[in-house]
């Protein structure tokens, strides 16, 4: 019995904190991104963890020195996020993550082909989202050139 209790306690997992994740994603700090990536690395692997890691890696690419390093990290993150979107096409949060990355990715990366589809998915699914995510998206829409506050109010 003692062994099974030890086993359970040794597998305690990092709980994903959406607020901390979105703070790291919007931060202009590599240290905050690295800290959140470390925490996600301790979490039980899931679709959400993988999508979050992908988005943070793409954001982290902006801090990496050298073009090769930037592109490598960005592509690694894009692969993770795209795989999760392919598996969960109706997941509005993943589509929002991709929209935010697409909107700010350098044009040379050509990572902007799904902006309109992602915007439509966000608008359609917005009302069904949890309050935390709705707040994050509404806040983002205040400064976005792709997604506006009026887009969200209309649905």
C-alpha positions in Angstrom: 0.0 0.0 0.0 2.8 2.4 0.9 4.3 1.8 -2.5 1.1 2.7 -4.4 0.8 6.0 -2.4 4.4 6.8 -3.3 3.7 6.1 -6.9 0.7 8.3 -7.0 2.5 11.2 -5.3 5.5 10.9 -7.5 3.2 11.4 -10.6 1.7 14.6 -9.4 1.5 16.9 -12.4 1.9 20.5 -13.1 -1.5 22.1 -13.5 -1.9 24.3 -16.6 -2.6 27.9 -15.6 -4.2 29.6 -18.6 -3.6 33.1 -17.2 0.1 32.3 -16.7 0.3 30.8 -20.2 -1.3 33.9 -21.9 0.9 36.2 -19.8 4.0 34.4 -21.1 2.7 34.4 -24.6 2.1 38.1 -24.6 5.3 39.0 -22.6 8.3 40.4 -24.2 10.5 38.3 -22.1 12.4 35.1 -23.1 12.8 34.3 -19.4 9.0 34.2 -18.8 8.5 32.1 -21.9 11.2 29.7 -20.8 9.7 29.4 -17.4 6.3 28.6 -18.8 7.8 26.1 -21.2 9.6 24.4 -18.3 6.3 24.2 -16.4 4.5 22.7 -19.4 7.3 20.2 -19.8 6.4 19.0 -16.3 2.7 18.6 -17.2 1.1 15.4 -18.3 1.3 15.4 -22.1 -2.0 16.4 -23.7 -3.3 18.1 -26.8 -3.5 21.4 -24.8 0.1 21.1 -23.5 1.4 20.4 -27.0 -0.5 23.3 -28.5 0.7 25.7 -25.8 4.3 24.5 -26.2 4.1 25.1 -29.9 2.8 28.6 -29.6 5.4 29.5 -26.9 8.2 28.0 -29.1 7.1 30.2 -32.0 7.1 33.2 -29.8 10.5 32.3 -28.3 12.0 32.1 -31.9 11.9 35.9 -31.9 14.5 36.0 -29.1 16.9 33.4 -30.6 20.1 34.7 -32.1 20.8 34.0 -35.8 18.3 33.3 -38.6 18.9 29.6 -38.7 18.1 29.2 -35.0 15.1 31.4 -35.2 13.7 29.4 -38.1 14.4 26.1 -36.5 12.6 27.0 -33.2 9.7 28.6 -35.1 9.3 25.5 -37.3 9.4 23.2 -34.3 6.7 25.2 -32.6 4.6 25.4 -35.8 4.8 21.7 -36.2 3.4 21.1 -32.7 0.6 23.6 -33.0 -0.4 22.5 -36.5 -0.5 18.9 -35.5 -2.9 19.8 -32.7 -5.1 21.9 -35.0 -5.2 19.0 -37.5 -6.4 16.7 -34.8 -8.8 19.2 -33.2 -9.9 21.5 -36.1 -12.9 22.8 -34.1 -10.8 23.8 -31.1 -11.3 27.6 -31.0 -8.4 28.2 -28.6 -5.9 26.5 -30.9 -7.2 28.5 -33.8 -6.8 31.7 -31.7 -3.2 30.8 -30.9 -2.4 30.3 -34.5 -4.1 33.6 -35.5 -2.1 35.5 -33.0 1.2 34.0 -34.2 0.2 34.5 -37.9 -0.6 38.1 -37.3 2.8 38.8 -35.8 5.1 36.4 -37.7 7.6 38.0 -40.1 6.3 37.8 -43.7 9.4 35.9 -44.8 8.1 32.8 -42.9 4.9 32.7 -44.9 3.0 31.7 -41.8 -0.2 33.6 -42.5 -2.3 31.5 -44.9 -5.0 30.6 -42.4 -5.8 34.0 -40.9 -9.3 34.2 -42.4 -10.3 30.7 -41.5 -9.0 31.1 -38.0 -10.8 34.4 -37.6 -14.1 32.8 -38.8 -13.6 29.9 -36.3 -13.0 32.3 -33.4 -16.1 34.4 -34.2 -18.3 31.4 -34.6 -17.2 29.7 -31.4 -16.6 32.7 -29.2 -19.8 32.6 -27.2 -19.2 29.0 -26.1 -15.7 29.6 -24.7 -14.9 29.7 -21.0 -14.8 33.2 -19.4 -11.0 33.3 -19.1 -10.4 32.6 -22.8 -13.2 35.0 -23.8 -11.5 37.7 -21.8 -8.1 36.9 -23.4 -9.5 37.0 -26.9 -11.5 40.2 -26.3 -8.4 41.9 -24.9 -6.4 40.8 -27.9 -9.1 42.1 -30.3 -8.6 45.6 -28.9 -5.2 45.9 -30.7 -5.5 43.3 -33.5 -5.6 44.3 -37.1 -7.3 41.0 -38.0 -9.9 40.4 -35.2 -11.9 43.3 -33.9 -14.1 43.8 -30.9 -17.1 44.3 -33.1 -16.4 40.8 -34.7 -16.9 39.3 -31.3 -20.0 41.3 -30.3 -21.9 40.3 -33.4 -22.0 36.6 -32.4 
